[in-house]
Amino acid sequence: MATKRVRIYTAEDVAEHTAPGNCWVSRKGKVYDVSKFLSDHPGGDDYILTHAGKDIDGAMKDAVDHVHSDSAYDMLDEFCIGKLGSEEAIVDENWEARDDFHPEETDTAADFEKNQFLDLKKPLLKQVWFSNFSKSYYLQQIHQPRHVVESARLFGPSYLEVFTKTMWYVVPIFWGPITTYLFLRSVIQFTAGPLPPFSSQPLLPLSVLFDAPMESFMKTLACFFLGNLIWTLLEYTLHQFLTLHFLLHGVHHYLPMDRLRLVMPPPLFGALQAPFTRLAHITFCMIACTTALHHTMLPAYLREMKKYHLAHHYKNFELAFGVTSKVWDIVFGTYLQL
């Protein structure tokens, strides 16, 4: 007979429940909802509410107030609703950004046994969907980076899994021609006004390109740089406030050095592209930049941004949301000093 999975909480979860009708306590790694017991407590509800949201092991053994009997502990077990998860931290404020940074491989069996979060040997998305951990525990664990040699599976079926991985160079190969064509189309539109649909005259921009004045190129470049500015704000916002967190970005925090999941595969991007299409064809190269910030030999500016982005993963995940620029971190007060 299958047993109910024990829900996993953090100390922060417990600390949020301190009201008479919503009172939680913890003891020896277990979490208890004692809201319905308050009125029945022999010592009165005030004593429990004094320790609401806290660990009560010391209070229950306090000889001055009252040493509780074995039956009191048995009664407490009736109100158990879960357990406290591990508070092991990999992210460290003292982490230093180095050009030769190489993380250690995670012992997946030991990691799962200790943290009871995600088993990296099994498909991850199903585990998240049927998870037994609180939102607080999820956010705590997802920001502690793990590292495996081969990409962890997101889906069980291979016909779905294939759409979750891509090499970095697929992004410029796929989006490069589209971006170039739309750039040229913009140049011609600044010259001759609205163009006919692509389906009717696909080669029109190429046929009249050399007749376009320099002014049209300058206007298009101005739009390009504006797009870059908008993109830096968009990446900052998505980095901080994603709703489909695990699928879109959480897996990147959990496995930040997975070379097959540094950029979004075109099929997945295609399914999510509606709000971003016009922006993507202007700034596609910025999407590929995330890859460089994790792996490649770079010019000085990008080396600095690589260190800055890795510090977001290993030093403080609540700061440094900018990937290609620090400007919005400075504006919104989330700049991380290295």
MARKEBA-351581 format. One record per residue (C-alpha): x, y, z; residue in one letter; residue number from 1. Coordinates in Angstrom, 3 decimals, decimal comma. Layout:
N
<<X Y Z> "A" NUM>;
...
***
This chain:
338
<<0,000 0,000 0,000> "M" 1>;
<<1,469 3,368 -1,011> "A" 2>;
<<2,224 5,800 1,798> "T" 3>;
<<1,628 9,524 1,653> "K" 4>;
<<4,764 11,498 0,874> "R" 5>;
<<5,924 13,703 3,719> "V" 6>;
<<5,846 17,381 2,763> "R" 7>;
<<9,096 19,295 3,147> "I" 8>;
<<9,208 22,804 4,606> "Y" 9>;
<<11,796 25,373 5,622> "T" 10>;
<<12,209 27,166 8,942> "A" 11>;
<<10,902 30,267 7,135> "E" 12>;
<<7,667 28,411 6,326> "D" 13>;
<<7,152 27,581 9,997> "V" 14>;
<<7,957 31,131 11,108> "A" 15>;
<<5,115 32,487 8,958> "E" 16>;
<<2,444 30,636 10,984> "H" 17>;
<<2,128 32,378 14,341> "T" 18>;
<<-1,573 33,276 14,612> "A" 19>;
<<-4,077 31,570 16,952> "P" 20>;
<<-5,931 30,019 14,024> "G" 21>;
<<-2,780 29,209 12,101> "N" 22>;
<<-0,085 28,082 14,502> "C" 23>;
<<2,881 25,914 13,501> "W" 24>;
<<5,866 24,735 15,525> "V" 25>;
<<8,801 22,441 14,836> "S" 26>;
<<10,740 19,881 16,831> "R" 27>;
<<13,657 17,655 15,878> "K" 28>;
<<13,189 18,231 12,174> "G" 29>;
<<9,411 17,716 12,114> "K" 30>;
<<6,736 20,355 11,492> "V" 31>;
<<3,455 20,463 13,448> "Y" 32>;
<<0,230 22,397 12,904> "D" 33>;
<<-1,089 22,775 16,452> "V" 34>;
<<-3,832 25,303 15,640> "S" 35>;
<<-6,627 22,945 16,728> "K" 36>;
<<-4,811 21,995 19,936> "F" 37>;
<<-4,443 25,509 21,349> "L" 38>;
<<-7,736 25,515 23,254> "S" 39>;
<<-7,033 22,021 24,656> "D" 40>;
<<-3,517 22,733 25,906> "H" 41>;
<<-3,476 22,297 29,706> "P" 42>;
<<-1,116 25,211 30,106> "G" 43>;
<<-3,253 27,534 28,022> "G" 44>;
<<-2,877 28,725 24,442> "D" 45>;
<<-0,685 31,691 25,414> "D" 46>;
<<2,248 29,407 26,198> "Y" 47>;
<<2,141 27,762 22,773> "I" 48>;
<<1,637 31,073 20,973> "L" 49>;
<<4,778 32,378 22,690> "T" 50>;
<<6,715 29,707 20,813> "H" 51>;
<<4,655 29,803 17,608> "A" 52>;
<<6,751 29,568 14,440> "G" 53>;
<<9,749 28,276 16,401> "K" 54>;
<<11,449 25,057 17,481> "D" 55>;
<<9,845 23,895 20,741> "I" 56>;
<<12,152 21,053 21,777> "D" 57>;
<<13,865 23,164 24,433> "G" 58>;
<<10,580 24,549 25,718> "A" 59>;
<<9,078 21,066 26,136> "M" 60>;
<<12,080 19,956 28,185> "K" 61>;
<<12,274 23,114 30,275> "D" 62>;
<<12,226 21,948 33,913> "A" 63>;
<<11,316 25,441 35,115> "V" 64>;
<<8,098 25,694 33,125> "D" 65>;
<<7,117 22,070 32,790> "H" 66>;
<<8,747 18,842 31,599> "V" 67>;
<<6,282 17,144 29,242> "H" 68>;
<<5,397 13,474 29,597> "S" 69>;
<<5,749 10,798 26,923> "D" 70>;
<<2,017 11,030 26,237> "S" 71>;
<<2,460 14,718 25,387> "A" 72>;
<<4,992 13,805 22,713> "Y" 73>;
<<2,666 11,105 21,381> "D" 74>;
<<-0,130 13,657 21,201> "M" 75>;
<<2,151 16,095 19,367> "L" 76>;
<<2,829 13,487 16,693> "D" 77>;
<<-0,866 13,547 15,785> "E" 78>;
<<-0,409 17,086 14,481> "F" 79>;
<<2,647 16,394 12,335> "C" 80>;
<<2,246 17,815 8,805> "I" 81>;
<<5,759 17,434 7,409> "G" 82>;
<<9,431 17,848 8,062> "K" 83>;
<<12,144 20,474 7,760> "L" 84>;
<<14,358 20,127 4,720> "G" 85>;
<<18,119 20,394 4,655> "S" 86>;
<<19,545 23,904 4,859> "E" 87>;
<<22,819 22,987 3,187> "E" 88>;
<<24,118 25,989 1,237> "A" 89>;
<<26,394 25,832 -1,812> "I" 90>;
<<26,038 29,515 -2,638> "V" 91>;
<<28,619 31,399 -0,577> "D" 92>;
<<29,097 35,146 -0,060> "E" 93>;
<<32,850 34,490 0,006> "N" 94>;
<<32,862 32,877 -3,457> "W" 95>;
<<35,449 34,501 -5,728> "E" 96>;
<<35,026 34,877 -9,489> "A" 97>;
<<37,964 33,241 -11,297> "R" 98>;
<<38,698 32,805 -14,991> "D" 99>;
<<39,540 29,114 -14,426> "D" 100>;
<<36,430 28,263 -12,390> "F" 101>;
<<35,379 24,597 -12,697> "H" 102>;
<<32,717 23,247 -10,295> "P" 103>;
<<32,935 19,811 -8,703> "E" 104>;
<<30,612 17,069 -9,908> "E" 105>;
<<27,633 16,396 -7,643> "T" 106>;
<<27,240 12,990 -5,996> "D" 107>;
<<23,630 12,630 -7,125> "T" 108>;
<<22,724 9,741 -4,799> "A" 109>;
<<24,125 11,450 -1,700> "A" 110>;
<<22,586 14,777 -2,703> "D" 111>;
<<19,087 13,308 -3,032> "F" 112>;
<<19,387 11,296 0,173> "E" 113>;
<<20,416 14,388 2,121> "K" 114>;
<<18,130 17,034 0,597> "N" 115>;
<<15,148 14,974 -0,646> "Q" 116>;
<<14,685 17,532 -3,423> "F" 117>;
<<15,235 16,269 -6,988> "L" 118>;
<<16,766 12,967 -8,016> "D" 119>;
<<19,098 13,874 -10,886> "L" 120>;
<<18,984 10,289 -12,153> "K" 121>;
<<15,248 10,565 -12,936> "K" 122>;
<<13,228 12,930 -15,184> "P" 123>;
<<13,077 16,265 -13,373> "L" 124>;
<<9,883 17,859 -14,654> "L" 125>;
<<7,648 15,069 -13,328> "K" 126>;
<<9,330 15,352 -9,930> "Q" 127>;
<<8,642 19,080 -9,831> "V" 128>;
<<5,032 18,575 -10,984> "W" 129>;
<<4,343 15,989 -8,252> "F" 130>;
<<6,603 17,645 -5,710> "S" 131>;
<<6,181 17,345 -1,956> "N" 132>;
<<8,167 20,459 -1,030> "F" 133>;
<<6,975 23,961 -0,230> "S" 134>;
<<7,635 26,959 -2,468> "K" 135>;
<<10,161 28,248 0,055> "S" 136>;
<<12,094 24,959 0,020> "Y" 137>;
<<11,971 24,862 -3,785> "Y" 138>;
<<13,474 28,355 -4,042> "L" 139>;
<<16,090 27,520 -1,438> "Q" 140>;
<<17,215 24,360 -3,234> "Q" 141>;
<<16,906 25,500 -6,855> "I" 142>;
<<19,455 28,231 -6,169> "H" 143>;
<<22,053 25,765 -4,859> "Q" 144>;
<<23,898 24,703 -8,062> "P" 145>;
<<24,499 21,035 -8,859> "R" 146>;
<<26,774 19,677 -11,603> "H" 147>;
<<26,598 16,451 -13,588> "V" 148>;
<<28,696 15,342 -16,555> "V" 149>;
<<25,748 14,399 -18,754> "E" 150>;
<<22,628 16,541 -19,000> "S" 151>;
<<19,924 15,528 -16,528> "A" 152>;
<<16,650 14,517 -18,163> "R" 153>;
<<13,656 16,827 -18,019> "L" 154>;
<<11,190 14,384 -19,634> "F" 155>;
<<10,950 10,604 -19,585> "G" 156>;
<<10,060 10,038 -23,271> "P" 157>;
<<12,961 10,644 -25,640> "S" 158>;
<<10,683 12,254 -28,245> "Y" 159>;
<<10,049 15,076 -25,741> "L" 160>;
<<13,523 15,187 -24,233> "E" 161>;
<<15,122 15,929 -27,599> "V" 162>;
<<13,353 19,304 -27,695> "F" 163>;
<<14,871 20,429 -24,382> "T" 164>;
<<18,513 20,447 -25,439> "K" 165>;
<<20,489 22,490 -27,904> "T" 166>;
<<24,076 23,473 -28,562> "M" 167>;
<<24,812 27,201 -28,305> "W" 168>;
<<25,610 27,583 -32,006> "Y" 169>;
<<22,095 26,474 -33,005> "V" 170>;
<<20,791 29,865 -31,854> "V" 171>;
<<22,860 32,032 -34,261> "P" 172>;
<<22,458 29,474 -37,082> "I" 173>;
<<18,675 29,442 -36,671> "F" 174>;
<<18,059 33,114 -35,874> "W" 175>;
<<20,932 34,681 -37,811> "G" 176>;
<<19,335 34,539 -41,286> "P" 177>;
<<15,962 35,624 -39,887> "I" 178>;
<<17,506 38,553 -38,044> "T" 179>;
<<19,573 39,632 -41,047> "T" 180>;
<<16,572 39,512 -43,384> "Y" 181>;
<<14,380 41,501 -40,998> "L" 182>;
<<17,160 44,049 -40,486> "F" 183>;
<<17,366 44,587 -44,248> "L" 184>;
<<13,592 44,741 -44,484> "R" 185>;
<<13,621 47,485 -41,853> "S" 186>;
<<16,178 49,446 -43,900> "V" 187>;
<<13,954 49,315 -46,986> "I" 188>;
<<10,863 50,262 -44,997> "Q" 189>;
<<12,627 53,401 -43,752> "F" 190>;
<<13,362 54,160 -47,416> "T" 191>;
<<10,151 53,284 -49,254> "A" 192>;
<<7,538 52,886 -46,551> "G" 193>;
<<5,496 49,728 -45,812> "P" 194>;
<<6,504 46,683 -47,845> "L" 195>;
<<4,254 43,953 -49,266> "P" 196>;
<<3,967 40,717 -47,234> "P" 197>;
<<6,936 38,342 -47,246> "F" 198>;
<<4,853 35,671 -48,967> "S" 199>;
<<4,264 37,822 -52,056> "S" 200>;
<<7,752 39,316 -52,592> "Q" 201>;
<<10,296 37,616 -50,337> "P" 202>;
<<13,363 38,920 -52,222> "L" 203>;
<<12,268 42,544 -52,431> "L" 204>;
<<14,651 43,859 -49,713> "P" 205>;
<<17,645 42,318 -51,472> "L" 206>;
<<16,706 43,696 -54,877> "S" 207>;
<<16,602 47,343 -53,745> "V" 208>;
<<19,082 47,263 -50,868> "L" 209>;
<<21,890 49,129 -52,655> "F" 210>;
<<19,540 52,004 -53,471> "D" 211>;
<<18,799 52,643 -49,787> "A" 212>;
<<20,291 55,903 -48,414> "P" 213>;
<<22,616 55,977 -45,413> "M" 214>;
<<19,882 57,664 -43,390> "E" 215>;
<<17,787 54,483 -43,554> "S" 216>;
<<20,697 52,396 -42,264> "F" 217>;
<<21,256 54,838 -39,404> "M" 218>;
<<17,589 54,725 -38,401> "K" 219>;
<<17,640 50,931 -38,466> "T" 220>;
<<20,801 50,857 -36,356> "L" 221>;
<<19,138 53,226 -33,880> "A" 222>;
<<16,265 50,748 -33,593> "C" 223>;
<<18,772 47,922 -33,172> "F" 224>;
<<20,489 49,628 -30,230> "F" 225>;
<<17,139 50,525 -28,703> "L" 226>;
<<16,248 46,842 -28,975> "G" 227>;
<<19,456 45,960 -27,141> "N" 228>;
<<18,511 48,334 -24,332> "L" 229>;
<<14,995 46,881 -24,121> "I" 230>;
<<16,435 43,370 -24,157> "W" 231>;
<<18,697 44,059 -21,158> "T" 232>;
<<15,627 45,196 -19,206> "L" 233>;
<<13,638 42,174 -20,388> "L" 234>;
<<16,346 39,676 -19,418> "E" 235>;
<<16,671 41,378 -16,019> "Y" 236>;
<<12,914 41,144 -15,448> "T" 237>;
<<12,552 37,538 -16,619> "L" 238>;
<<15,607 36,519 -14,626> "H" 239>;
<<14,010 37,829 -11,452> "Q" 240>;
<<10,290 37,231 -11,911> "F" 241>;
<<9,720 34,127 -14,106> "L" 242>;
<<6,480 32,314 -13,358> "T" 243>;
<<7,156 29,001 -15,126> "L" 244>;
<<10,290 29,127 -13,060> "H" 245>;
<<11,707 25,635 -13,313> "F" 246>;
<<11,010 24,981 -16,987> "L" 247>;
<<12,150 28,391 -18,216> "L" 248>;
<<14,964 29,205 -15,834> "H" 249>;
<<15,016 27,194 -12,604> "G" 250>;
<<16,728 24,246 -14,289> "V" 251>;
<<19,508 26,621 -15,352> "H" 252>;
<<20,055 27,651 -11,728> "H" 253>;
<<19,975 24,031 -10,578> "Y" 254>;
<<22,401 22,892 -13,315> "L" 255>;
<<24,126 26,122 -14,433> "P" 256>;
<<26,977 24,468 -16,338> "M" 257>;
<<24,823 22,109 -18,432> "D" 258>;
<<26,151 22,911 -21,906> "R" 259>;
<<22,977 21,673 -23,628> "L" 260>;
<<20,660 23,956 -21,674> "R" 261>;
<<22,434 27,298 -21,747> "L" 262>;
<<20,173 28,676 -24,466> "V" 263>;
<<16,521 27,990 -25,241> "M" 264>;
<<15,946 25,388 -27,978> "P" 265>;
<<14,171 26,881 -31,046> "P" 266>;
<<11,116 24,554 -30,709> "P" 267>;
<<10,535 25,630 -27,107> "L" 268>;
<<11,175 29,247 -27,954> "F" 269>;
<<8,749 28,901 -30,855> "G" 270>;
<<6,018 27,786 -28,455> "A" 271>;
<<6,660 30,772 -26,187> "L" 272>;
<<7,650 33,363 -28,746> "Q" 273>;
<<4,464 35,358 -29,315> "A" 274>;
<<5,267 38,271 -26,949> "P" 275>;
<<8,950 38,302 -27,850> "F" 276>;
<<9,191 37,737 -31,596> "T" 277>;
<<9,744 41,342 -32,627> "R" 278>;
<<12,321 41,757 -29,911> "L" 279>;
<<14,061 38,461 -30,649> "A" 280>;
<<14,776 39,139 -34,306> "H" 281>;
<<16,550 42,373 -33,343> "I" 282>;
<<18,522 41,033 -30,415> "T" 283>;
<<19,026 37,311 -31,125> "F" 284>;
<<22,759 37,574 -30,573> "C" 285>;
<<22,165 38,659 -26,982> "M" 286>;
<<20,346 35,378 -26,282> "I" 287>;
<<23,441 33,418 -27,303> "A" 288>;
<<25,528 35,575 -24,979> "C" 289>;
<<24,466 33,515 -21,952> "T" 290>;
<<26,489 30,639 -23,394> "T" 291>;
<<29,605 32,739 -23,575> "A" 292>;
<<29,101 33,907 -20,019> "L" 293>;
<<29,451 30,308 -18,843> "H" 294>;
<<32,013 28,704 -21,089> "H" 295>;
<<34,093 30,490 -23,711> "T" 296>;
<<37,248 32,575 -24,077> "M" 297>;
<<36,063 36,159 -24,219> "L" 298>;
<<37,020 39,806 -24,711> "P" 299>;
<<37,637 41,813 -21,536> "A" 300>;
<<34,067 43,154 -21,172> "Y" 301>;
<<32,465 39,740 -21,608> "L" 302>;
<<35,007 38,146 -19,253> "R" 303>;
<<33,889 40,659 -16,639> "E" 304>;
<<30,215 39,882 -17,350> "M" 305>;
<<30,949 36,151 -17,115> "K" 306>;
<<32,387 36,627 -13,623> "K" 307>;
<<29,427 38,814 -12,709> "Y" 308>;
<<26,899 36,249 -13,922> "H" 309>;
<<28,648 33,328 -12,214> "L" 310>;
<<28,626 35,369 -9,002> "A" 311>;
<<24,823 35,443 -9,359> "H" 312>;
<<24,877 31,628 -9,236> "H" 313>;
<<27,554 31,055 -6,606> "Y" 314>;
<<27,761 34,216 -4,476> "K" 315>;
<<24,268 35,739 -4,166> "N" 316>;
<<21,336 34,632 -6,343> "F" 317>;
<<19,218 37,530 -5,066> "E" 318>;
<<21,464 40,062 -6,825> "L" 319>;
<<23,124 40,442 -10,264> "A" 320>;
<<20,176 39,602 -12,536> "F" 321>;
<<21,711 41,287 -15,588> "G" 322>;
<<23,316 38,850 -18,036> "V" 323>;
<<24,643 41,102 -20,780> "T" 324>;
<<24,653 44,400 -18,882> "S" 325>;
<<24,830 45,629 -15,272> "K" 326>;
<<22,870 48,791 -15,999> "V" 327>;
<<19,488 47,597 -14,666> "W" 328>;
<<21,062 46,077 -11,568> "D" 329>;
<<22,440 49,532 -10,811> "I" 330>;
<<19,107 51,208 -11,568> "V" 331>;
<<17,052 48,812 -9,405> "F" 332>;
<<19,571 48,394 -6,601> "G" 333>;
<<20,490 44,737 -7,258> "T" 334>;
<<24,104 45,363 -8,272> "Y" 335>;
<<26,546 42,812 -6,819> "L" 336>;
<<29,990 44,014 -5,858> "Q" 337>;
<<32,633 41,392 -6,716> "L" 338>;
***
